[in-house]
Amino acid sequence: MNRKLYAEDGVDVAEEASFSSFAGEICRGSYNNSPFVEVQDLSEGQFRGPRPVKLNGLPDGYMTEASSDGLGTKGILIDAAGAQETAAYDLIAMVATDITRYGGVPLFFNNILDLVEVGATGSEVNLKYKGLLKGLGEAAKETKAVILKGETAQMGACIGSEIADSPTRFNWGATMIGAYHKDKMITGNTVAAGQKIIALKEQGFRCNGISSVRKALKMQYGDAWWENEDAKEDIKAAAAPSVLYDTFVNTIHGWYAEDWKPEVTIHAIVHVTGGGIREKFAKDLVMERGLSATLDNLFEPPTIMRKCALWRGVKDEEFYEMWNGGQGMLLVVEAADAEHAVKRAGDFGLEAQICGEITKEDIPTVTVHSKLSDTVISYT
């Protein structure tokens, strides 16, 4: 291969190898993150070599599962904000929480990072992309997940973006492998009247409803919103990374206890992403089981979320369907366990509060006391 010509055409093989070697170091730094994953490094020092895993210490009868997802169009906001070092929190939030929410524990994952070109070592472009990987190492450690392998592809013109001329545009996806056990599944089937609902605070948008966020920024700051100096702080706020709840939830659910017993019996977990409270909580969980609920103490929406709702003309009902409204996760627990759950969240640096209660009514209804404009929404 004529590497000089290939580099001129947009794929620098030598720089790609250097970048991949750096990625391999990030992977190796994660090998001790999980108490259940033992990496068998058979690569003989080659970053492309085989690295199979052995799973140890899981309860008898465990099963494995895979969850795949990506950043969606939030990558555009992250690129506009220059916030590459926190992008991995969004990526892991999407793939880890889809396992945690059913009572499972995330274990290890592979990822695919498509970018324009890795850039010359030490260049601004190269450092921005390396920031993605550094953040991945940090987010994986926080989630107790091993980064097993990854693939970096210099895709040039194949990477589209609203910011079409950005040299640091990217697309990022991953697949998380996790473990379930039949005795630890959280399906929502034990939800009953009298149980309390815990909200876990979110600081931003997670990875859903971002097309409307971008539209709101465009309406406020113009077609090239990312170039508007007045928009910088709002873009940064819109790109804020997702909060990771998995280690907290899996700890109180007993995955890291010697006897596997939970500290708190969790009857349901709702990841407040696509479809928001209306779809994920009201329709899929509560009313599906002939129950009702009142959510009368939700967290205040982040300021940037309020702004985007105003700029885009989003009203209360759609607000809690499109976005999370300030809570990235809801837990349903026994009333006697609610205060303990809130306190334990604080031990993990999370903000939590009792936000409502499951009830039984003649007509299944979920009532939401909106914090957007102080109105009451009813889903029936």
N, C-alpha and C positions, 0 to 999 in steps of 0.2 A: 504494500500500500504506500502511495506517495503521501506521507502524513502532512507535508507542507501544503500541498494542494487541498487536501481534506480540511485542514485548518482554515485555509483561505475561503473555503466553501461553507464554513460555519461550524465545523466539528473538530475541535482541537483534542486529539486523542491523548496526548501527553498530559495536558491540563485536566482532562476528564479522569485519567488514572490517578493523578495527584488528589483530585477532589474526592474520588471514591475511596482512596486510602484514608483520607481524613474522616469520611463517613464510617469506615471500618473501625476507626479508633473510638468513635462515638458509640458504636454498637458494643464493642468490647467493654467499654466503661459501664454498660448497663447489665452485664451478665449476672451480677449479684443482687439485682433489684428485687427479684421474687424469691420467696422461701420455697417455692414449689418447682422452679425451673432450673435445671442443671444443663448448661450448654456444653456440648462435647465439641471443642474446637479442633477440627481435623484439617484446618486450612494450611497448616505448616507455615504460618506467617503471611499467607496470601490473602488479600482482602476479598478475593473472589472465591475462596475455597469453601468447602462444606462445613457447616456448623449445625449438626443435628442436636436435638434436645432430648433429655430424659425428664419425665415428670415424677417428682418424689413428694411424699408426705401428704398427698391428697387423700380424702376419705375413701374407703372402699366403695366401689360402685360409682365413682365419678364418671362424668361424660364430658367430651370436649365439643366446643362450638366455635364457629367463626363469624365475625361481624366485619363487613366492609363498608367504608364510607369515605368521604373526603371533605374538603373545605367549601365546595361549591363556589359561589362567586364572592365569598368573603375574601378570597385571595386578592381580589382587586382592591378592596379597602386596605388590606394589610400592606400591599405594595405601595399604595398612595400615601400611607402613613409612614412608610419606611420601618414598619414594625415586624420585620421578618423573625426576629429572635423570639417572639411570643406566638408565632403562627402554630407551632406544634401543640399548644394547649387546646386550640380549636380542633385540630386533627384527632388528638387522643380523646378529647371529650366526646367526639362523635362515635368512635369505634369501641372505646372502653365502656362507656355508659350504656350502650345497647346490650352489653352482657350483664353489667351490674344491675340494671333495672329489673331483670328477671331472677335475681338472687344468685347470679354467677360471679366468678372472680376473674378478671382479666389476667392473662399470663404472659404472653409474648406476641410480637407482631412483626410483620413485614410492611414496608412502605415503598411507594413509587413516586419519585419526585421528577416531574417534567419541568424543565426550565429552558430559557432561551439559549444560553451558553454559559459555561461555568466561569468564563473570564480568566484573565491571567492571574496567577497566584499573587495575592496581596492587593489586587485591584479593588476598587469600590464594589463592582459587581460581584467579584469572587467573595469578598467579605460579607456582603449582604446574604448571599446564598449559604455561606458557611454558618451565618447566624441562624438560619433555619435549622441546621443540624445541631448546633449547640443547644438551641431551645428544645429540640427533640430529646436530647439527653436529659435535660432538667425535668421536662414534663413526664417522661417515662419513669424517672426515679420517684417523682411524687405519686405516681399511680402504681408503683411496685410492679412495673411491667418491663420485660426484657425486649430490647430492640434486636431481633434476631438477624435480619438482613434487610437490604433495600436495593433499589435500582434507581440510578440517576440517569436521565436521558436528556441530551441537548437537542431540543426540538425546534429551535429557531422559529420560523414563521408559523409552525403548527400551534404555537401557544397564543391563543387569542386573548384579548382584554379590551375593555373600554378605553384603557390607556394604551393605545395601540403601539406607541413608540417607546414604551418603557423597556429598558434593558434588563429589568429584574422581575418581569412578570413570570408567573409560575402556576402550576397546577399540582396538587398533592393529594394522594389517596393512600389508604392503608387497610390492612386486614388484621384484626386482632383475634387471637385464639384464646379462649377462656374455658373455664371448667364449671360445670353444673353438677348438682347432686339432687336426686329426687326428693330428699328430705329438706333441702334448702331452697327449693324453687319458690319464687314470689310471683304468684299469678293474679292476685286480686280476688281470688275466689273466697277468701275468708274475711273480706271487708264486710263490716256490719255497723249498724246504727250505734252511736255513742263513741266511736273511735275518733281520735283527733287527727288533724292534718297539719303536718309540719312543712313550712316553706324554707328552702335553702336559697339564700340571696345570690343573685347574679348581677354582675356589674355592667353587662352589655348585651349584645344580640345573639351570642352563640353563632351558629352557622345557618340560621333559617330566616327567611324574610329579607335577605340582603338585597335582592333586586329592588324592593321598595325603599330600602335605606338609600341605595344609590340614586334612585329616582328623586327622593326627598332632597338629597344633597344637590342634585342637578337643578331642581326647582328653586332652591335657595341661593345657590352660588354660580349657576350658569352651566352651559354644556360642558365646559372644561373645568368642572368643579375642583379637580385635583390640582389645578394650577393656581387657584384663587388663594392668595395669602390669607384672606379673612377666614377661609375654611379650615385652616390647618388644625386648630384645636378640636374642631368638631369631627374631622376625619380621624384624628388620633383616638378620640373617644369612641367613635363608631367601630374602630378596629380593635378595641380592647379585647384581650383574650378571654376565652371561656374559663369559668371556674371549674376546677376538678373536684368532684365529690366522691370519687370511687373508693379511695382508701378509707375515708370516714365511714361510708356505708358498709363496706365489706368488713371493717373492724367491728362495728356494732352488730353486724349480722353473724359474727362468729367465725369468719374464715381464717382468722389468724389466732384463734384461741386453741389451746391444746385439746379441749374436749369438743370443739366445733359448736359449742352452745352460744346462741346469740345473747348479747346484752339486752337487746330490745327486739320484740317480735314485730317485724315489719310486714304489714298485710298487703301493701301495694307501694310501688315506686313509679312515679310519672316523670319522665324526662320531658321537660316542657320545651319542645322544639317544634317541628312542623305540625301545624294544626293547633298548637298552643293549648291553653286550658280548655277551650271548648271541645276540641276533638280528643285530645289525649286523656284528659281527666273526666270531663262531664259525660261525653258520649261513650267513649270506649271503656271506661272503668265504672263510673257510678251508675248512670241511668241504665246501662246494659244489664245491671244486676237488680234493677227495680228499686234502687235506693236514691236518696237525695243528699245534698250537701250544701252547706253555706260556707263561703270563703269571705270572711268579713274582716280579715286582718292581714292582707297581703302586703308585701314590701312595696315601697314607693318605686315607681319606674326610674331607671337612670335618667339623668337630665338629657342626655343625647337622644334617648328614646322618646321623651316628651317632645323634644324639638322636631324630630323626624315625623312624629305623628301630626304636629301642627303644620309643618311645611307640606306634608303629603295629603293632609285632610283626612287622616284616619280617625274614625270615631271609636267609642269605647268597645263595642262588641267585636269589631274587626281587630282592634288593638290586641285583645287577649286571644285572638285566633292566629294572627300573623306573627306576633312576637311574644316573648315570655313575660313581659310586664314587670320584670325585676326579680323573678324566681326561676332558676334553672331547673329545679327539681322539687317535687312534692313527695312526702312520705306519709303513709297512713299507718298510725300506730295505736296501741291501746292507750286510753286516757291516762292510766297510771304510769305509762312509760314516757309520756310526752315531754315533761320537764327534763327528764334525764337525757333524752335524745337531743334536746336543744343545748343542754350543757355540754354534752360530748362533742357536738359540732364545734363549739368554741374551742375545745382542746385541739382541734385540727385547723384552727385559724379560719373557720367558716362562721358566717352569721346565719342564725336560724331563729324561727319563731313559730309559735302555734298560730296558724292562720285560719282555722276553721274546724268543722266537725261533720261527720257523716250522720245523716238522719234518715228516718223512714217516713214518707208522706204518701198520701193517697195517689198523687200524681208525681212520678219521679221528676224532680226539678233540682237544678244546681243554680244557686244564687251567688253572684260575684259582686262584691262591693268594689267597684272600679276605683283605682287610685289615679286614673287619668283625668277625670273630670268630676269625681265624687258622685257618680250615679250608680244605680243598681241594675245589673244585667241578670236576666233569668233565662236559663236554657231548659227547655222541656222536650 
